[in-house]
Structures are given as structure tokens and as C-alpha cells.
Amino acid sequence: MKKGTIARFVVLGVLWLGLCCYMLAHAQVTLYTVFVIVASAIIIFVPMYKKYIKK
């Protein structure tokens, strides 16, 4: 894997993690918030995995 690809994963991962932490800090933890976090992870990381790692 190229260094640029790793950098993309790291930047998006840190940004996603920061937004999830912000959401958990300011919202009540319910099944809906957990669903939103899991769905956002799937939407963000699965296409990148398919494009860059599964090649």
C-alpha cells in the first residue's frame, strides 16, 4: 500500500473518530446514535477498502 493511501485512511479515521467523540459527548447514547456511528463508518471506510486494499 502506498504512503498516500495510508495517509488518507489516517486522516479520515482521525476525523471520523473526532466527530464520533463529539457526537457521543454532546448527545445521549441511544441505539440510534450507535446506529449512526456504525453506518457512518460503513459509508466512509468500506468504499475506500474496496478501492485501495482489495485491488
mmCIF file of the N, C-alpha and C atoms, coordinates in Angstrom:
data_MODEL
# 
_entry.id   MODEL 
# 
loop_
_atom_site.group_PDB 
_atom_site.id 
_atom_site.type_symbol 
_atom_site.label_atom_id 
_atom_site.label_alt_id 
_atom_site.label_comp_id 
_atom_site.label_asym_id 
_atom_site.label_entity_id 
_atom_site.label_seq_id 
_atom_site.pdbx_PDB_ins_code 
_atom_site.Cartn_x 
_atom_site.Cartn_y 
_atom_site.Cartn_z 
_atom_site.occupancy 
_atom_site.B_iso_or_equiv 
_atom_site.pdbx_formal_charge 
_atom_site.auth_seq_id 
_atom_site.auth_comp_id 
_atom_site.auth_asym_id 
_atom_site.auth_atom_id 
_atom_site.pdbx_PDB_model_num 
ATOM 1   N N  . MET A 1 1  ? 0.837   -1.166 0.000  1.00 0.00 ? 1  MET A N  1 
ATOM 2   C CA . MET A 1 1  ? 0.000   0.000  0.000  1.00 0.00 ? 1  MET A CA 1 
ATOM 3   C C  . MET A 1 1  ? 0.893   1.245  0.000  1.00 0.00 ? 1  MET A C  1 
ATOM 4   N N  . LYS A 1 2  ? 0.505   2.229  -0.770 1.00 0.00 ? 2  LYS A N  1 
ATOM 5   C CA . LYS A 1 2  ? 1.299   3.452  -0.878 1.00 0.00 ? 2  LYS A CA 1 
ATOM 6   C C  . LYS A 1 2  ? 1.126   4.329  0.355  1.00 0.00 ? 2  LYS A C  1 
ATOM 7   N N  . LYS A 1 3  ? 2.106   5.196  0.559  1.00 0.00 ? 3  LYS A N  1 
ATOM 8   C CA . LYS A 1 3  ? 2.061   6.086  1.721  1.00 0.00 ? 3  LYS A CA 1 
ATOM 9   C C  . LYS A 1 3  ? 0.900   7.071  1.631  1.00 0.00 ? 3  LYS A C  1 
ATOM 10  N N  . GLY A 1 4  ? 0.549   7.499  0.428  1.00 0.00 ? 4  GLY A N  1 
ATOM 11  C CA . GLY A 1 4  ? -0.584  8.400  0.254  1.00 0.00 ? 4  GLY A CA 1 
ATOM 12  C C  . GLY A 1 4  ? -1.893  7.759  0.663  1.00 0.00 ? 4  GLY A C  1 
ATOM 13  N N  . THR A 1 5  ? -2.048  6.487  0.357  1.00 0.00 ? 5  THR A N  1 
ATOM 14  C CA . THR A 1 5  ? -3.255  5.759  0.736  1.00 0.00 ? 5  THR A CA 1 
ATOM 15  C C  . THR A 1 5  ? -3.346  5.612  2.245  1.00 0.00 ? 5  THR A C  1 
ATOM 16  N N  . ILE A 1 6  ? -2.238  5.307  2.862  1.00 0.00 ? 6  ILE A N  1 
ATOM 17  C CA . ILE A 1 6  ? -2.207  5.193  4.319  1.00 0.00 ? 6  ILE A CA 1 
ATOM 18  C C  . ILE A 1 6  ? -2.552  6.537  4.950  1.00 0.00 ? 6  ILE A C  1 
ATOM 19  N N  . ALA A 1 7  ? -2.024  7.605  4.386  1.00 0.00 ? 7  ALA A N  1 
ATOM 20  C CA . ALA A 1 7  ? -2.320  8.947  4.908  1.00 0.00 ? 7  ALA A CA 1 
ATOM 21  C C  . ALA A 1 7  ? -3.802  9.259  4.794  1.00 0.00 ? 7  ALA A C  1 
ATOM 22  N N  . ARG A 1 8  ? -4.432  8.868  3.695  1.00 0.00 ? 8  ARG A N  1 
ATOM 23  C CA . ARG A 1 8  ? -5.874  9.099  3.533  1.00 0.00 ? 8  ARG A CA 1 
ATOM 24  C C  . ARG A 1 8  ? -6.672  8.369  4.606  1.00 0.00 ? 8  ARG A C  1 
ATOM 25  N N  . PHE A 1 9  ? -6.318  7.099  4.832  1.00 0.00 ? 9  PHE A N  1 
ATOM 26  C CA . PHE A 1 9  ? -7.011  6.334  5.861  1.00 0.00 ? 9  PHE A CA 1 
ATOM 27  C C  . PHE A 1 9  ? -6.824  6.968  7.230  1.00 0.00 ? 9  PHE A C  1 
ATOM 28  N N  . VAL A 1 10 ? -5.619  7.413  7.529  1.00 0.00 ? 10 VAL A N  1 
ATOM 29  C CA . VAL A 1 10 ? -5.341  8.004  8.835  1.00 0.00 ? 10 VAL A CA 1 
ATOM 30  C C  . VAL A 1 10 ? -6.103  9.313  9.015  1.00 0.00 ? 10 VAL A C  1 
ATOM 31  N N  . VAL A 1 11 ? -6.074  10.179 8.011  1.00 0.00 ? 11 VAL A N  1 
ATOM 32  C CA . VAL A 1 11 ? -6.765  11.465 8.111  1.00 0.00 ? 11 VAL A CA 1 
ATOM 33  C C  . VAL A 1 11 ? -8.268  11.258 8.262  1.00 0.00 ? 11 VAL A C  1 
ATOM 34  N N  . LEU A 1 12 ? -8.851  10.420 7.419  1.00 0.00 ? 12 LEU A N  1 
ATOM 35  C CA . LEU A 1 12 ? -10.288 10.166 7.530  1.00 0.00 ? 12 LEU A CA 1 
ATOM 36  C C  . LEU A 1 12 ? -10.639 9.460  8.836  1.00 0.00 ? 12 LEU A C  1 
ATOM 37  N N  . GLY A 1 13 ? -9.778  8.570  9.274  1.00 0.00 ? 13 GLY A N  1 
ATOM 38  C CA . GLY A 1 13 ? -10.022 7.877  10.540 1.00 0.00 ? 13 GLY A CA 1 
ATOM 39  C C  . GLY A 1 13 ? -9.997  8.815  11.731 1.00 0.00 ? 13 GLY A C  1 
ATOM 40  N N  . VAL A 1 14 ? -9.023  9.709  11.767 1.00 0.00 ? 14 VAL A N  1 
ATOM 41  C CA . VAL A 1 14 ? -8.932  10.667 12.870 1.00 0.00 ? 14 VAL A CA 1 
ATOM 42  C C  . VAL A 1 14 ? -10.117 11.633 12.832 1.00 0.00 ? 14 VAL A C  1 
ATOM 43  N N  . LEU A 1 15 ? -10.473 12.106 11.651 1.00 0.00 ? 15 LEU A N  1 
ATOM 44  C CA . LEU A 1 15 ? -11.615 12.999 11.515 1.00 0.00 ? 15 LEU A CA 1 
ATOM 45  C C  . LEU A 1 15 ? -12.907 12.301 11.930 1.00 0.00 ? 15 LEU A C  1 
ATOM 46  N N  . TRP A 1 16 ? -13.102 11.075 11.476 1.00 0.00 ? 16 TRP A N  1 
ATOM 47  C CA . TRP A 1 16 ? -14.296 10.319 11.830 1.00 0.00 ? 16 TRP A CA 1 
ATOM 48  C C  . TRP A 1 16 ? -14.349 10.069 13.334 1.00 0.00 ? 16 TRP A C  1 
ATOM 49  N N  . LEU A 1 17 ? -13.217 9.678  13.924 1.00 0.00 ? 17 LEU A N  1 
ATOM 50  C CA . LEU A 1 17 ? -13.173 9.416  15.357 1.00 0.00 ? 17 LEU A CA 1 
ATOM 51  C C  . LEU A 1 17 ? -13.460 10.679 16.162 1.00 0.00 ? 17 LEU A C  1 
ATOM 52  N N  . GLY A 1 18 ? -12.923 11.809 15.722 1.00 0.00 ? 18 GLY A N  1 
ATOM 53  C CA . GLY A 1 18 ? -13.182 13.069 16.401 1.00 0.00 ? 18 GLY A CA 1 
ATOM 54  C C  . GLY A 1 18 ? -14.651 13.452 16.353 1.00 0.00 ? 18 GLY A C  1 
ATOM 55  N N  . LEU A 1 19 ? -15.265 13.287 15.193 1.00 0.00 ? 19 LEU A N  1 
ATOM 56  C CA . LEU A 1 19 ? -16.686 13.598 15.068 1.00 0.00 ? 19 LEU A CA 1 
ATOM 57  C C  . LEU A 1 19 ? -17.553 12.646 15.892 1.00 0.00 ? 19 LEU A C  1 
ATOM 58  N N  . CYS A 1 20 ? -17.162 11.394 15.963 1.00 0.00 ? 20 CYS A N  1 
ATOM 59  C CA . CYS A 1 20 ? -17.910 10.441 16.784 1.00 0.00 ? 20 CYS A CA 1 
ATOM 60  C C  . CYS A 1 20 ? -17.782 10.780 18.270 1.00 0.00 ? 20 CYS A C  1 
ATOM 61  N N  . CYS A 1 21 ? -16.590 11.134 18.692 1.00 0.00 ? 21 CYS A N  1 
ATOM 62  C CA . CYS A 1 21 ? -16.398 11.532 20.093 1.00 0.00 ? 21 CYS A CA 1 
ATOM 63  C C  . CYS A 1 21 ? -17.198 12.784 20.419 1.00 0.00 ? 21 CYS A C  1 
ATOM 64  N N  . TYR A 1 22 ? -17.221 13.728 19.499 1.00 0.00 ? 22 TYR A N  1 
ATOM 65  C CA . TYR A 1 22 ? -18.017 14.945 19.692 1.00 0.00 ? 22 TYR A CA 1 
ATOM 66  C C  . TYR A 1 22 ? -19.501 14.602 19.820 1.00 0.00 ? 22 TYR A C  1 
ATOM 67  N N  . MET A 1 23 ? -19.957 13.713 18.952 1.00 0.00 ? 23 MET A N  1 
ATOM 68  C CA . MET A 1 23 ? -21.364 13.328 18.978 1.00 0.00 ? 23 MET A CA 1 
ATOM 69  C C  . MET A 1 23 ? -21.707 12.603 20.277 1.00 0.00 ? 23 MET A C  1 
ATOM 70  N N  . LEU A 1 24 ? -20.834 11.726 20.733 1.00 0.00 ? 24 LEU A N  1 
ATOM 71  C CA . LEU A 1 24 ? -21.096 11.000 21.975 1.00 0.00 ? 24 LEU A CA 1 
ATOM 72  C C  . LEU A 1 24 ? -21.023 11.916 23.189 1.00 0.00 ? 24 LEU A C  1 
ATOM 73  N N  . ALA A 1 25 ? -20.197 12.951 23.133 1.00 0.00 ? 25 ALA A N  1 
ATOM 74  C CA . ALA A 1 25 ? -20.072 13.871 24.260 1.00 0.00 ? 25 ALA A CA 1 
ATOM 75  C C  . ALA A 1 25 ? -21.285 14.794 24.375 1.00 0.00 ? 25 ALA A C  1 
ATOM 76  N N  . HIS A 1 26 ? -21.917 15.117 23.255 1.00 0.00 ? 26 HIS A N  1 
ATOM 77  C CA . HIS A 1 26 ? -22.993 16.100 23.273 1.00 0.00 ? 26 HIS A CA 1 
ATOM 78  C C  . HIS A 1 26 ? -24.380 15.508 23.063 1.00 0.00 ? 26 HIS A C  1 
ATOM 79  N N  . ALA A 1 27 ? -24.467 14.232 22.849 1.00 0.00 ? 27 ALA A N  1 
ATOM 80  C CA . ALA A 1 27 ? -25.764 13.605 22.635 1.00 0.00 ? 27 ALA A CA 1 
ATOM 81  C C  . ALA A 1 27 ? -25.928 12.446 23.612 1.00 0.00 ? 27 ALA A C  1 
ATOM 82  N N  . GLN A 1 28 ? -27.153 12.112 23.844 1.00 0.00 ? 28 GLN A N  1 
ATOM 83  C CA . GLN A 1 28 ? -27.438 10.979 24.707 1.00 0.00 ? 28 GLN A CA 1 
ATOM 84  C C  . GLN A 1 28 ? -27.142 9.691  23.931 1.00 0.00 ? 28 GLN A C  1 
ATOM 85  N N  . VAL A 1 29 ? -26.478 8.746  24.578 1.00 0.00 ? 29 VAL A N  1 
ATOM 86  C CA . VAL A 1 29 ? -26.136 7.498  23.903 1.00 0.00 ? 29 VAL A CA 1 
ATOM 87  C C  . VAL A 1 29 ? -27.370 6.600  23.865 1.00 0.00 ? 29 VAL A C  1 
ATOM 88  N N  . THR A 1 30 ? -27.871 6.409  22.665 1.00 0.00 ? 30 THR A N  1 
ATOM 89  C CA . THR A 1 30 ? -29.020 5.537  22.445 1.00 0.00 ? 30 THR A CA 1 
ATOM 90  C C  . THR A 1 30 ? -28.673 4.570  21.325 1.00 0.00 ? 30 THR A C  1 
ATOM 91  N N  . LEU A 1 31 ? -29.592 3.692  21.047 1.00 0.00 ? 31 LEU A N  1 
ATOM 92  C CA . LEU A 1 31 ? -29.389 2.754  19.948 1.00 0.00 ? 31 LEU A CA 1 
ATOM 93  C C  . LEU A 1 31 ? -29.276 3.498  18.625 1.00 0.00 ? 31 LEU A C  1 
ATOM 94  N N  . TYR A 1 32 ? -30.009 4.593  18.490 1.00 0.00 ? 32 TYR A N  1 
ATOM 95  C CA . TYR A 1 32 ? -29.952 5.389  17.262 1.00 0.00 ? 32 TYR A CA 1 
ATOM 96  C C  . TYR A 1 32 ? -28.563 6.006  17.058 1.00 0.00 ? 32 TYR A C  1 
ATOM 97  N N  . THR A 1 33 ? -27.965 6.555  18.110 1.00 0.00 ? 33 THR A N  1 
ATOM 98  C CA . THR A 1 33 ? -26.633 7.154  17.954 1.00 0.00 ? 33 THR A CA 1 
ATOM 99  C C  . THR A 1 33 ? -25.590 6.088  17.623 1.00 0.00 ? 33 THR A C  1 
ATOM 100 N N  . VAL A 1 34 ? -25.717 4.924  18.213 1.00 0.00 ? 34 VAL A N  1 
ATOM 101 C CA . VAL A 1 34 ? -24.795 3.826  17.883 1.00 0.00 ? 34 VAL A CA 1 
ATOM 102 C C  . VAL A 1 34 ? -24.983 3.410  16.431 1.00 0.00 ? 34 VAL A C  1 
ATOM 103 N N  . PHE A 1 35 ? -26.226 3.356  15.976 1.00 0.00 ? 35 PHE A N  1 
ATOM 104 C CA . PHE A 1 35 ? -26.503 3.026  14.587 1.00 0.00 ? 35 PHE A CA 1 
ATOM 105 C C  . PHE A 1 35 ? -25.890 4.052  13.645 1.00 0.00 ? 35 PHE A C  1 
ATOM 106 N N  . VAL A 1 36 ? -26.023 5.327  13.984 1.00 0.00 ? 36 VAL A N  1 
ATOM 107 C CA . VAL A 1 36 ? -25.463 6.389  13.141 1.00 0.00 ? 36 VAL A CA 1 
ATOM 108 C C  . VAL A 1 36 ? -23.943 6.270  13.066 1.00 0.00 ? 36 VAL A C  1 
ATOM 109 N N  . ILE A 1 37 ? -23.290 5.959  14.167 1.00 0.00 ? 37 ILE A N  1 
ATOM 110 C CA . ILE A 1 37 ? -21.839 5.811  14.175 1.00 0.00 ? 37 ILE A CA 1 
ATOM 111 C C  . ILE A 1 37 ? -21.415 4.624  13.315 1.00 0.00 ? 37 ILE A C  1 
ATOM 112 N N  . VAL A 1 38 ? -22.078 3.505  13.467 1.00 0.00 ? 38 VAL A N  1 
ATOM 113 C CA . VAL A 1 38 ? -21.734 2.310  12.682 1.00 0.00 ? 38 VAL A CA 1 
ATOM 114 C C  . VAL A 1 38 ? -22.021 2.541  11.199 1.00 0.00 ? 38 VAL A C  1 
ATOM 115 N N  . ALA A 1 39 ? -23.155 3.143  10.891 1.00 0.00 ? 39 ALA A N  1 
ATOM 116 C CA . ALA A 1 39 ? -23.495 3.406  9.488  1.00 0.00 ? 39 ALA A CA 1 
ATOM 117 C C  . ALA A 1 39 ? -22.502 4.373  8.854  1.00 0.00 ? 39 ALA A C  1 
ATOM 118 N N  . SER A 1 40 ? -22.087 5.385  9.589  1.00 0.00 ? 40 SER A N  1 
ATOM 119 C CA . SER A 1 40 ? -21.125 6.335  9.027  1.00 0.00 ? 40 SER A CA 1 
ATOM 120 C C  . SER A 1 40 ? -19.773 5.668  8.784  1.00 0.00 ? 40 SER A C  1 
ATOM 121 N N  . ALA A 1 41 ? -19.389 4.766  9.661  1.00 0.00 ? 41 ALA A N  1 
ATOM 122 C CA . ALA A 1 41 ? -18.130 4.038  9.448  1.00 0.00 ? 41 ALA A CA 1 
ATOM 123 C C  . ALA A 1 41 ? -18.215 3.181  8.190  1.00 0.00 ? 41 ALA A C  1 
ATOM 124 N N  . ILE A 1 42 ? -19.332 2.530  7.984  1.00 0.00 ? 42 ILE A N  1 
ATOM 125 C CA . ILE A 1 42 ? -19.505 1.701  6.789  1.00 0.00 ? 42 ILE A CA 1 
ATOM 126 C C  . ILE A 1 42 ? -19.489 2.565  5.535  1.00 0.00 ? 42 ILE A C  1 
ATOM 127 N N  . ILE A 1 43 ? -20.179 3.695  5.582  1.00 0.00 ? 43 ILE A N  1 
ATOM 128 C CA . ILE A 1 43 ? -20.236 4.579  4.418  1.00 0.00 ? 43 ILE A CA 1 
ATOM 129 C C  . ILE A 1 43 ? -18.866 5.144  4.075  1.00 0.00 ? 43 ILE A C  1 
ATOM 130 N N  . ILE A 1 44 ? -18.053 5.424  5.075  1.00 0.00 ? 44 ILE A N  1 
ATOM 131 C CA . ILE A 1 44 ? -16.748 6.044  4.842  1.00 0.00 ? 44 ILE A CA 1 
ATOM 132 C C  . ILE A 1 44 ? -15.681 5.012  4.474  1.00 0.00 ? 44 ILE A C  1 
ATOM 133 N N  . PHE A 1 45 ? -15.583 3.936  5.241  1.00 0.00 ? 45 PHE A N  1 
ATOM 134 C CA . PHE A 1 45 ? -14.418 3.059  5.113  1.00 0.00 ? 45 PHE A CA 1 
ATOM 135 C C  . PHE A 1 45 ? -14.576 1.887  4.146  1.00 0.00 ? 45 PHE A C  1 
ATOM 136 N N  . VAL A 1 46 ? -15.767 1.387  3.925  1.00 0.00 ? 46 VAL A N  1 
ATOM 137 C CA . VAL A 1 46 ? -15.940 0.244  3.022  1.00 0.00 ? 46 VAL A CA 1 
ATOM 138 C C  . VAL A 1 46 ? -15.573 0.590  1.573  1.00 0.00 ? 46 VAL A C  1 
ATOM 139 N N  . PRO A 1 47 ? -16.034 1.713  1.021  1.00 0.00 ? 47 PRO A N  1 
ATOM 140 C CA . PRO A 1 47 ? -15.616 2.033  -0.348 1.00 0.00 ? 47 PRO A CA 1 
ATOM 141 C C  . PRO A 1 47 ? -14.109 2.232  -0.487 1.00 0.00 ? 47 PRO A C  1 
ATOM 142 N N  . MET A 1 48 ? -13.496 2.843  0.523  1.00 0.00 ? 48 MET A N  1 
ATOM 143 C CA . MET A 1 48 ? -12.038 3.020  0.468  1.00 0.00 ? 48 MET A CA 1 
ATOM 144 C C  . MET A 1 48 ? -11.332 1.669  0.539  1.00 0.00 ? 48 MET A C  1 
ATOM 145 N N  . TYR A 1 49 ? -11.828 0.779  1.379  1.00 0.00 ? 49 TYR A N  1 
ATOM 146 C CA . TYR A 1 49 ? -11.243 -0.556 1.478  1.00 0.00 ? 49 TYR A CA 1 
ATOM 147 C C  . TYR A 1 49 ? -11.345 -1.282 0.143  1.00 0.00 ? 49 TYR A C  1 
ATOM 148 N N  . LYS A 1 50 ? -12.519 -1.217 -0.480 1.00 0.00 ? 50 LYS A N  1 
ATOM 149 C CA . LYS A 1 50 ? -12.702 -1.890 -1.761 1.00 0.00 ? 50 LYS A CA 1 
ATOM 150 C C  . LYS A 1 50 ? -11.815 -1.303 -2.853 1.00 0.00 ? 50 LYS A C  1 
ATOM 151 N N  . LYS A 1 51 ? -11.617 0.002  -2.829 1.00 0.00 ? 51 LYS A N  1 
ATOM 152 C CA . LYS A 1 51 ? -10.850 0.642  -3.882 1.00 0.00 ? 51 LYS A CA 1 
ATOM 153 C C  . LYS A 1 51 ? -9.351  0.448  -3.708 1.00 0.00 ? 51 LYS A C  1 
ATOM 154 N N  . TYR A 1 52 ? -8.843  0.606  -2.499 1.00 0.00 ? 52 TYR A N  1 
ATOM 155 C CA . TYR A 1 52 ? -7.395  0.641  -2.312 1.00 0.00 ? 52 TYR A CA 1 
ATOM 156 C C  . TYR A 1 52 ? -6.780  -0.653 -1.792 1.00 0.00 ? 52 TYR A C  1 
ATOM 157 N N  . ILE A 1 53 ? -7.495  -1.430 -1.025 1.00 0.00 ? 53 ILE A N  1 
ATOM 158 C CA . ILE A 1 53 ? -6.897  -2.613 -0.409 1.00 0.00 ? 53 ILE A CA 1 
ATOM 159 C C  . ILE A 1 53 ? -7.245  -3.876 -1.181 1.00 0.00 ? 53 ILE A C  1 
ATOM 160 N N  . LYS A 1 54 ? -8.466  -3.988 -1.658 1.00 0.00 ? 54 LYS A N  1 
ATOM 161 C CA . LYS A 1 54 ? -8.898  -5.210 -2.339 1.00 0.00 ? 54 LYS A CA 1 
ATOM 162 C C  . LYS A 1 54 ? -8.403  -5.289 -3.780 1.00 0.00 ? 54 LYS A C  1 
ATOM 163 N N  . LYS A 1 55 ? -7.684  -4.327 -4.264 1.00 0.00 ? 55 LYS A N  1 
ATOM 164 C CA . LYS A 1 55 ? -7.203  -4.314 -5.642 1.00 0.00 ? 55 LYS A CA 1 
ATOM 165 C C  . LYS A 1 55 ? -6.501  -5.580 -6.033 1.00 0.00 ? 55 LYS A C  1 
# 
